[in-house]
Amino acid sequence: MSPRPLPDATDVLLAVVMALFAIAEEVGGRTLGPDSPHSGWWTVAAAATAVPVLLCRRAPAAVTCLYSLATIAAFVHFGGIASAWQFYIQLLLLFTLLSELSPRDPRAVAGLAVTAAFVGTLMLASAEPLGAGDATVVVVMTSIAGGAGVAVRRYRQLAVHAQERGELLAREAVSEERTRIARELHDVVAHSVSVMVMQAGAARLMLRRDQVTERESLNVVEETGREVVEELRRMLGLLRTGPEGDGLAPQPCLARLDDLVEQMRAAGLDVRLNVEGEPVPLPAGLDLSAYRIVQEALANTLRHSGPTGVGVTIAYRPRVLSLEILDQGPRAGRTGHGDGAG
């Protein structure tokens, strides 16, 4: 578990409570006695206990080691005199150490070693040797603090694993739904468009040699149908594998406009493409929309005016993309394929 970058409200509250507890124990000179010249400094040390409590979750091993060594030094200096608050803070640091670090972590091992040294010094070098009952209480409380830290850390690990498992299941469910949608679209749309392309090809083969215009129109139908199937396959690939899928056809864009112009010329349109300004990279959505606008305009011209002249102008200007598609209308003696509504 990574330490928290800054103490939170819980850390601050706990630090204040522990400091007040320690100060209350020392106000009457309970540890060194009211007449000791060091009782004032001992009270200051009690107030300073807020510091390790505030920092223990940020650097548990370092704080535990420094506090334990400093407490042992004070214990020895004052002739084996210790306070209850020193022991309770040691238990808190032990709990925090094992809740944040694995017991096999070298930093945790160092913290456990100095904690053991603290407990051993308290039991063996006290000015008033602890009885068997008191020693048992010290060992049991220390074990409970350490065991609780290990249990909390294990609980956190299980919670993280459960969250990761839930996210994995959610991703799998989304992937399965995408696959189902892609399969249904393929069955309904791709199959129908493929049948239309085959029917157009069969009709083209049945035409007479002098039916040039009809043959060219059916060629356009076949080519457009194949392009639709290819784009549909690309979209279905995205549904199946997500945007990172490999082996997908490139997205239609203005850079591929020459291919569209050649298709329309093969269908009989006299398309003149003019590009003004320096082409610049466009957002994917804008690039695709511009391509589709030109594609739809040329298709409508062919449908309603038949083979005629069309001028396509693409102008790249600062922060503006301009499209202009102008046709010359139906040729003399031709009314077009549509009903005039286009």
Order of alpha helices (4+ residues) and beta strands (2+ residues): alpha-alpha-alpha-alpha-alpha-alpha-alpha-alpha-alpha-alpha-beta-alpha-beta-beta
